[in-house]
Amino acid sequence: MTLFAFVIGVVFLAAATLFVVGLHLMRLPSTARRGNLISAGGMAIAVIATIVFSLVTANGSWIGWLALVLGAAAGAAFGIVRARTVKMTDIPQLVSIFNAVGGGAAAAVAFADFVLHSSGLRLDLTSSIPIVLDVVIGSVTFSGSLIAAGKLQGVISGSPITFPGARIVNVLAIVIALAAGVFAIVVGNNVLLLVVVLLASLLFGVLMVLPIGGADAPVIVSLLNAFTGLAVAMAGFAINNQALIIAGALVGAAGTILTLQMAKAMNRSVLAIVLGGFGTGDSSSSAPDDAQDLSNVRELTADDVAVQLAYAQHVMIVPGYGLAAAQAQHEIAELAKLLLAHGIDVKYAIHPVAGRMPGHMNVLLAEANVPYEQMLQLDEANVAFDNCDVALVVGANDVYNPDARKPGNPVSGMPILDVDHAKSVVILKRSMRPGYAGISNPLFTDPKTGMFFADAKKGIADITAAVKEYVPS
């Protein structure tokens, strides 16, 4: 090993250390921003070191370097502008696109490396196996993430999309991809076989995500993120880049752990989600459905809700996707500040799968500068509900459905927020239509529950205005 190669290896080790430190800091919302910046710094060091190493050791043409510079500039410009302008409600879609780009880039690197050697010496197993795995995983991630982004954006229906024989086609696609991959490894540098692997894997990614309903969206986004990490690690093995191997392994491991935790929070297996999914799409209704039976429902006005909040001692706010869809995070934060200013204890109950991606509610509330200590996770929130005077649910459905404690329904066994343990419950939503699990919530008709039918943004604004009439000035 030359001195130069040794120095580059040390730089890669330093970058990997920053990856680990950054990932560690991302465990807590209060240090997540710093962790993200540290990890980004590590990646910048790794990219610069890779370019320097290539300049010194490779004999690439000026066209190749021009393409590299233009590609990097275009990607950086898009990433900076999109990250700074994206709405918080669109973060899940952006994460899915990032997953697609990461997986697709990794697959492209492996495919290009395979083509580069196709007319030369036969690749050994230590190179050919990572290349085939990278093409499979990266292609599945690319197409699957694009479908997930489309579903989250509403371009593709958020409801499960199936057709007769879909699972058979799904199984055939992955079998063909793996079989062609094995032949590509055994036969040698056959580009046509790798093209078959690529196409079959792209098809499998599409068919894997289409049946996913909205209820499983957070889990599938996390799973695709883990796939991206694995694809990047395989690309690292393919081109012998230690930084890619370490970064990909960290993302893959962290994404896998998060995926398993998310699936556990829904009492579902990852395999069941991948093979079937459940739930329905977004409801576009903005008012109670005339066909619904409202005879057992206690309907509230903004003044009714304001009276309960103004004379409560402990209030728990339960945010859901409806809050994000209405972009009402600032309004709910303003209401909470108003109550806190008058000595009322206010906390937020955060369910792990509320929203459309892991940590969606935390990110949403952080944008409105809600203090991290006010956000209670599932277990600590459930303890607090026993002492809660008013639980204000905004745009959530399944994450507090008491039927999860009963067998025989889509949410059975799913850990829920114990909203029904509060002394009084106020549910702000557009209608009584069910959530993504497709079942009704018995808490809607509970005698201690009041329903306030409104868009989250306008409804919270009306409640805040009414509260000001009751709290002392």
N, C-alpha and C positions, 0 to 999 in steps of 0.2 A: 504494500500500500504506500502510495506517495504521500508526502507531507500535505499536499493540497487536498487529496481525497480525505485524509484524516481530519483536516480542519473543517471540511464540508460536513463530515460525519458528526463532528462536535456541534456544529451549528444546527444540524437537524435534531440532535439530542436536546439542545437548548429550546428549540421550537416545540418539541414534544413536551418538554417540561412546562412550557407556557400553556399548552393545550390542557394538560392535566390540572394545573392550578386554576385556569379559567373555568374548566368544567366543575371543579370543586366549589368555586364561588357561585356558580349558577344554581346551587342547591337552594339558596335563599333569595327571595325577592329583593331584599335590601342590598345584596351584593351582586346580583345577577348582571347589572349593567357593567360593573367593573370586570366581572368574569368574562363577559362577552368581548370587551375591549382587549383584555389580556390575550384571549384566544385568537382574536383577529390579529393582534400584534405577532403572535407566534406564527400564524399562517403567512403574514407578510414576510417575515424572516425566511420561512421555508421557500416561498416563491422566489424571492430574490436569490437565495442560495442555489436553487435549482437552475435559474437562468445563468448565473455566474458559472456554475459547473458546466452547463451546456456550452457556453461561449468558449470555455477553455478546452474542453475535451471533444466537442462535436465539430463536424465539418458541414453544418447545414448551409443550404443555399440562401442567398439574400431574399428570395421569394418566401421561403419558409419563415425566416425571421420577421419579414414584413407582415406576413399573415398572423404571426404570434403577437406582434405589437398592436396591430389593428384589432385583433380579436380581444386582447386584454383591455384595450382602451374602450372598446364598445361595451364589453361586459361590465367594466368598472363604472362607466357612465350610467348604464341602465340600472345597475345595482344601487348606486348612490341616489339617483333621482327617484327611483321607485320606492326605496326604503324610506326616504324623507317625505314623500308625498302620499304614501299609502294610508288609507283610513284604517282605524283600528278594527272596524268590522270586516275589512278585507284581508287582515293578517293571515287567517287560515288559508285563503287562496294563494297568497304570496308564498307562504311556507311550502305549499304543495308544488308551486312552480319552481321554487328553489330545489326541492327534492328531485323534480323532473330534470332540471338542468344538471344537478350533481350526478344522478344516475346515468343520464344520457352521455355526459362528458366522459365518465369513467368507461362506459361501454365503447365509446368512440376511440378512446385511447387504446383499449385492448384490441379492438378490431383493426385499427391502423397498424399496430405492432405485428399482428398476425399476417396482414397483407404484406408488410415490409419483409417478412421472412418467408413468404409463400414461394418465392422463386429461388430461395437459397437453401441453406442446411435445414434439415428437419428439426423442429423445436423439440426440446426434451420435455419430460413430464412436468418439471418444476416451472416451466413457462407456459406450456399448452393448457394445463389444467386451470391455473388462475385466469388465463385469457378466456376460456370457454365459460367459466363460472361468472366472470365479469360481464361478458356479453349477455348471459342469461339474466343475472340479477339486475344489471344496469338497464336492460331493455324493459324488463317488467316494471322497474321503478319509473322509468321515463313515461311509458304509456299509461300506467296506473295512476301516476301523480297528475298527469294532464286530465284524465277523466275525473279524478277527485277534485281538482281545481274547478273544472266545469260544473260539477255538481254543487260545490260550495258557492260558486258565482251565480248559479241559477241558469246557466247556459244549457246544462243537461239536467233533466229532472232529478230532484233529490230523492225521489222514491226509488225503491229497488227496481231495476230494469232486468227482466228475465225473458226468456223465450223457451219454447219446448226443446229439450235436449241441450240446454245451455251448459249444464254441468258435465255432460259427456264431451262436448266440444272443449270445455275448459281442461278436462283431464287429458284429452287427446293433444291439445296444444302443448302442455308441459311435457307430456311423454315424448312427443316429436322433438321438442327442443332439447331434452336431455339425451335422447337417442342419437340425434344428429351431432350433439356435442361430444358424445363418447366416440362416435365414428371419426369426428374431426381430430380427436386426440390420437386414436389408434392408427387411422389411415395416414395421417400426416398433414402437411400444409395444404389442405383443400379449402379454398375460399368459398366455394359453392356451399359446402356443408355448413360453414359458419354463417352464411347468409340465411340458410334454413333455420339455424338456431336463433338468429336475430329476429326473423319474421314471426316464428312461432312464439317467442318470448314476448314480443310486442302484443301479439294477439292475446296471450294469457294475461298480461297486465290489464288490458281493456276488460276482458271477461271477468277478471277477479274483482274489479272495483264497481262495475255496472250494477251488480246485485246488492251493493252496500246501501242501506238506508241511512237516513240522517242520524239515527240514534247511535250508529257505529262509526260515524265520521271521525270523532277524535281518535279512536283506536286505529283506524286505517291510515290516518295521516301520520301517526306515530310509527306504525309498522313500516310505511314507505320511507320514513326518515331513517329507520334502522337499515332498510335495504340499501339506501344511498350510501351509508357508511360502509357496509359490506362490499358494495361495488367499488368504492374508492380504495378500500384495502386490497382488493383483488387487482386493481389497476397498479397499485404500488408494487405488488409481487411481479406483475407482468413486465414492468419496466425497471424493476429493481430500485425503487425510490422509497427510502425508509420513512420519510415524512408522510407520504401518502398512506403507507401501511399503518403507521401509528395513529394518524388522524382518523382514518377510516375505521380502525378497530375501536377507537374511543366512541365515535359516533354510533357505530353498530351496536356496541355493548350498551351504551346509555339508552339508545333508542329501543333496544330489545327489553331492557329492564322497565322502561317507562310503558312500553306496550303491554307487558304482562301486568303491570300495576293498574293500567287503565282497564284492561279486560277484567281483572279481578274486581274493580270498582263497579263493573256492570254485571258481575256474576256470569260471565260468558268466556268461553275459550277462544283464543285467537283463531284456531282452526275453524270453529263454527262461524266466526265472523267472515273469514276468507271464503268459506264455502257457501255461505248463504246470506248473511246480513239480515237485518229486520228493520221495521219502522217505515214511516211514510215521509213524504216531503213536507216543506214549509206550507203552512196554511196562509193563504192570502187574505183571509177574511179580516175585516177591520171593525166588525161589530158582531154582537151575538147573532147566531144563526136563528132565523125565524122558526125553523123547523125543530129547534131544540126545546126540550121541556124545561122551562125555567120555574116551574111551580114550587120546587123545593129549594130554590136558590134565593139567598138573601143578597139582593143587589144594593150596592152602596153608591153614594155620591162622594165627590171630593171633600165636602164638608164633613160627612160621616167619618171618613178615614182620618181627616185632620184632627177631629175631636179625640179619637182613640190615641193617635200619636202624641198629641199635645199633653195628654194626662197620663202617659205611660212613664215608667221608670227605666225599663229595659226594652229596647227595640232591636229586632234582628231582621236585616234586609237579606233576602235570598235572590240574587241575580241569576238570570238565565239568558238564553239566546235572544229572546224578545227585547231585552234591554240593549243588547248589542245591535240588533237589526234596526231599532229605532234611534240608535246613537244617543242614548239618554244617560250615558255615564256621568256627564257633567251635571245634569239635573238631579240625579240621585245623590251625588256628592254634595250638592248645594243643600238639598233637603236634610241630609245627615248633619252637615255643619250647623244648620239652623237648630236642629234638635239638640246637638251637643252644646251649643252656646247657651241653652236654657237648662242645662244640667241633666239631660236625658242620655243615658248610656246607649250608644249605637254601635252595633257590630255587623259584619257581613258574613254570611254563611256560604262557603265556597265548596261546591261539589266537584270532585275530580273530573267528571265528564260533562259538566255544564258548558254549553257553547259548542264550538266546532273544532276545537283543537286543545291539546293539553295546556292547561294554564290560561285558557282564553279569558276567563273572568278576572284573573289576577292582572293580566296585561291591560284589559279594558279599564279596570278601576285605577290602575297605576297611572294611566293617561290622565285621569281626572284628579291626580294627586291625592288619592285616598291613602292614608297612612297604612303601612303594611301590618302594623299591630292590630288594626281593626278587622283584618281579614282572617276569619277562623276557618281552618280546614275541617273536614268531615267530623272527625272524632271530637275535637274540642267544641265544635259548633253544636253537636248533639247534646253535649253536657249543658251548654248554655241555654238551650231551648227550654229546659225544665224550669228556668227562672225568667223566662221571656214573657213580657206582658203582651206585646204585639209582634207577630211575624209578618213582615211585608214582603210578599213574593212578587217579583217583577219579571214576567216573561218566561218563567220556568214551568215545566210540566211533569216530566217523568222522575226527576231526581228527588222528589219528595212524595211520591205516590205510595200511600200506606199499603196498597195491594202487593207491594214487593215483599211484604212479610207473609204473604199467602202463596201456596203452590198453585201451579197450573195456569200461569199467565206469562206474557213476554218479559215482564220485569221481576218475576219471582226470584228471590234471593239477592237481588241487587241491593247493595248498601245504599241507604237513602238518608236524606236530611230529615230529622224527626220534627218537621214543622208542626205536625199535629199535637206535639207535646206543649206547644205555646198556649197561653191562656186565651188568646184571640188571634185569628188569622185573617189577613187581608190579601187577596190575590188580584193583582192587576194584570190583566191580559185582554187581548182583543175579543176573544170569544171563549166559549166552553169547549171548543174542539179539542180533541186529544192531541198529545204530543207525538214524538217520532215513534214511540212504541205502538201507537195506534189503539190505545185503550183509554177509557175514561178514568178520571181521578176522583175517587169517592170523597176526597176532602173538599171538593167544590160544593157539595151539598151538606157538609157537616154543619150542625147548628151554630158552631162558634166561628164559622167561616163567612166572610163577606166578600162578594165579587164586585170589583170595580172594573167595568168594561171600558177600555180606552187604549189608544196607542200609548206606549210607555212614555215617550217624550212629553206629549201633551198632558197625559194623566198625572205624571209626577209634578209637572209645572203647576197644574191646577191644585194638587195637594199642597205643594209648598206655599202657594198664595193663600190657601185656606188656613194652613197652620199659623201663618203670621197673624191671623185674626184672633187666634186663641192663646198663643204664648204671650207672656208678659213682655212689654217693650222695655 
